[in-house]
Amino acid sequence: MREFLTQHGVLPAEPQVAEEVPLAPLDPQAQAAALREAVAAEPDKDELKLDLALALLKTGDTTEAEQLIDALPANLATDDRAVRAKARLSFANVLKDAPDAGALQAAVDANGADLRARHLLGVRHLLDGNDEAALEQFLEMLRQDRSFDDNLPRRSLIDAFRVIEDEDLVGRYRRKMSALVF
């Protein structure tokens, strides 16, 4: 094909290498502000509302994030990002009146069987981005009492699997969970 084109004076263009300019990730506040402007400019674009809800969850503004998520149309409500956001939101709601991470860690260190404190510590870790530490707390709850508070350890692990984006980490902890449950 190249020979035919060359004989007829058609030469392939030189490949153009576009310089990739790495974008600096915006801090959650700036990202939320930028998305607010985008939503104001295009109020009918529901994908932007979902993006704004995700950014608001990162800033800790769960009330507005919940309103945006609840108002999503059915086709977006089942989107992976929306499901992940709902799970993250339910974790954030658990921490509304919870002590800080230091107090929770002290409670767990003082009494390893305090499953309520262990659960809150796991949720705190998860929302702070310490996914593996969160999964360890939930797994330890499962080891100690799998039926605690209507199967809270198992439910917490499953919801955490929905929130965490690291598939390798999730796969490893799914296997650990299965080993304990079965």
Backbone torsions as a table, in degrees:
resi	resn	phi	psi	omega
1	MET	NA	-44.0	179.5
2	ARG	-61.0	-41.4	179.8
3	GLU	-61.0	-46.1	-179.9
4	PHE	-58.9	-46.6	-179.6
5	LEU	-65.4	-39.1	179.8
6	THR	-64.8	-40.3	179.1
7	GLN	-62.3	-27.8	-178.0
8	HIS	-100.0	15.2	174.0
9	GLY	80.8	11.9	178.5
10	VAL	-101.2	115.3	-179.7
11	LEU	-108.8	144.3	178.3
12	PRO	-66.8	144.3	179.2
13	ALA	-72.6	151.4	176.1
14	GLU	-67.2	137.4	179.1
15	PRO	-63.0	134.9	179.3
16	GLN	-96.4	124.5	179.3
17	VAL	-99.6	113.6	178.9
18	ALA	-84.1	131.8	178.0
19	GLU	-72.7	125.4	178.1
20	GLU	-87.7	122.6	177.3
21	VAL	-100.8	113.0	-178.6
22	PRO	-65.7	129.5	178.3
23	LEU	-84.7	130.4	177.1
24	ALA	-73.3	129.4	179.8
25	PRO	-64.6	136.3	179.2
26	LEU	-75.7	147.6	173.4
27	ASP	-70.2	157.5	-174.1
28	PRO	-55.7	-37.8	179.9
29	GLN	-63.9	-45.8	-179.5
30	ALA	-66.5	-38.4	178.7
31	GLN	-63.4	-43.6	178.8
32	ALA	-63.6	-41.1	179.6
33	ALA	-63.6	-43.6	179.6
34	ALA	-63.9	-39.9	-179.8
35	LEU	-71.1	-32.5	175.6
36	ARG	-60.5	-43.6	178.6
37	GLU	-63.3	-41.6	-179.9
38	ALA	-64.5	-40.5	178.9
39	VAL	-66.9	-38.9	178.3
40	ALA	-64.0	-36.6	179.7
41	ALA	-72.9	-35.3	-178.8
42	GLU	-131.2	74.3	-174.5
43	PRO	-65.9	-16.9	-179.7
44	ASP	-88.3	-4.3	-176.6
45	LYS	-90.2	99.2	-175.0
46	ASP	-68.4	-27.1	178.4
47	GLU	-61.6	-36.8	178.0
48	LEU	-66.6	-35.6	178.4
49	LYS	-65.7	-38.7	176.4
50	LEU	-64.8	-44.1	177.5
51	ASP	-60.2	-40.9	178.3
52	LEU	-64.1	-42.4	178.6
53	ALA	-60.5	-41.9	178.6
54	LEU	-64.0	-41.4	178.7
55	ALA	-65.9	-39.7	179.5
56	LEU	-65.1	-35.1	176.6
57	LEU	-61.9	-36.7	178.9
58	LYS	-68.3	-29.1	179.6
59	THR	-85.1	-12.9	-179.7
60	GLY	95.7	3.1	179.1
61	ASP	-84.3	77.1	-173.9
62	THR	-73.5	-29.4	-177.1
63	THR	-63.7	-52.2	-179.9
64	GLU	-67.5	-37.4	178.7
65	ALA	-60.9	-42.7	179.9
66	GLU	-63.6	-41.3	178.7
67	GLN	-62.2	-42.9	179.7
68	LEU	-65.2	-42.6	-179.0
69	ILE	-66.0	-42.4	180.0
70	ASP	-65.2	-26.4	-177.9
71	ALA	-88.7	-0.5	-179.1
72	LEU	-66.7	144.9	175.7
73	PRO	-68.2	162.3	-174.7
74	ALA	-56.6	-37.4	-177.3
75	ASN	-67.3	-29.0	178.0
76	LEU	-91.3	-23.3	-178.3
77	ALA	-63.7	-24.6	179.5
78	THR	-98.7	0.6	176.2
79	ASP	-60.0	144.4	-178.7
80	ASP	-54.4	-40.8	-179.1
81	ARG	-66.1	-36.5	179.1
82	ALA	-69.3	-41.4	177.8
83	VAL	-62.5	-43.2	178.0
84	ARG	-62.6	-40.8	-179.9
85	ALA	-65.6	-40.6	178.7
86	LYS	-63.2	-41.9	178.6
87	ALA	-64.9	-43.3	178.3
88	ARG	-62.6	-39.0	179.4
89	LEU	-64.1	-41.4	178.7
90	SER	-65.1	-35.8	175.2
91	PHE	-66.3	-42.2	-179.1
92	ALA	-63.0	-36.5	179.4
93	ASN	-66.8	-28.6	178.0
94	VAL	-64.2	-32.5	-174.2
95	LEU	-89.0	6.8	-174.5
96	LYS	-52.4	-46.8	-178.4
97	ASP	-115.6	22.7	-175.6
98	ALA	-82.5	151.2	174.7
99	PRO	-66.7	168.8	179.7
100	ASP	-73.6	171.1	-174.9
101	ALA	-60.2	-38.4	-179.8
102	GLY	-62.0	-44.9	179.4
103	ALA	-65.9	-39.2	179.1
104	LEU	-66.9	-41.8	178.5
105	GLN	-62.6	-41.0	178.5
106	ALA	-63.2	-40.3	179.0
107	ALA	-64.6	-41.3	179.4
108	VAL	-68.9	-39.9	178.2
109	ASP	-64.2	-38.1	-179.3
110	ALA	-72.3	-36.2	-178.0
111	ASN	-144.2	96.8	-178.2
112	GLY	-63.1	-17.2	-179.6
113	ALA	-91.7	3.5	177.1
114	ASP	-77.8	86.6	-173.7
115	LEU	-70.2	-28.3	177.6
116	ARG	-65.1	-47.0	178.5
117	ALA	-65.0	-38.8	179.3
118	ARG	-63.2	-40.8	178.3
119	HIS	-63.3	-47.9	180.0
120	LEU	-62.6	-37.4	177.6
121	LEU	-65.1	-41.8	177.2
122	GLY	-61.8	-42.7	178.2
123	VAL	-64.1	-42.7	178.9
124	ARG	-59.9	-45.6	177.8
125	HIS	-59.4	-44.7	-177.7
126	LEU	-60.9	-46.3	-178.2
127	LEU	-72.2	-22.4	176.8
128	ASP	-85.8	-2.4	177.8
129	GLY	92.0	6.5	177.6
130	ASN	-93.6	71.7	-171.4
131	ASP	-60.0	-45.6	-176.8
132	GLU	-66.2	-39.9	178.0
133	ALA	-62.7	-38.7	178.2
134	ALA	-63.7	-47.2	-179.6
135	LEU	-62.6	-36.6	177.4
136	GLU	-62.0	-41.7	179.1
137	GLN	-63.6	-45.5	-179.3
138	PHE	-66.2	-38.0	179.0
139	LEU	-66.2	-40.3	177.7
140	GLU	-64.2	-37.2	175.2
141	MET	-60.4	-43.3	-179.6
142	LEU	-63.4	-40.0	178.1
143	ARG	-61.3	-43.1	-173.8
144	GLN	-76.0	-45.1	-177.7
145	ASP	-159.0	93.4	-174.1
146	ARG	-66.8	-21.4	-178.5
147	SER	-97.7	6.7	-179.3
148	PHE	-53.9	130.4	175.2
149	ASP	48.1	57.1	177.0
150	ASP	57.6	52.1	177.3
151	ASN	63.9	34.1	-179.9
152	LEU	-57.5	-40.7	179.3
153	PRO	-59.2	-45.3	-179.9
154	ARG	-66.9	-45.0	179.7
155	ARG	-62.9	-38.2	179.5
156	SER	-65.2	-42.2	177.8
157	LEU	-62.2	-46.4	-178.3
158	ILE	-63.3	-42.8	177.9
159	ASP	-66.3	-36.9	178.0
160	ALA	-64.6	-37.3	177.8
161	PHE	-60.6	-33.1	178.5
162	ARG	-70.5	-32.7	-175.1
163	VAL	-81.5	-39.4	-173.1
164	ILE	-76.3	131.8	-177.1
165	GLU	-92.1	-14.8	-178.8
166	ASP	-76.9	100.7	-174.6
167	GLU	-64.7	-34.5	178.9
168	ASP	-65.2	-44.7	178.8
169	LEU	-62.6	-45.3	179.3
170	VAL	-61.7	-43.5	179.1
171	GLY	-60.4	-43.8	178.6
172	ARG	-60.7	-44.9	-177.3
173	TYR	-77.3	-24.8	172.5
174	ARG	-64.2	-41.9	178.6
175	ARG	-64.9	-42.0	178.6
176	LYS	-62.9	-41.4	179.1
177	MET	-63.7	-44.2	179.4
178	SER	-61.1	-39.7	179.5
179	ALA	-62.6	-34.5	179.5
180	LEU	-78.6	-37.1	-174.6
181	VAL	-78.6	-39.4	-174.7
182	PHE	-103.1	NA	NA
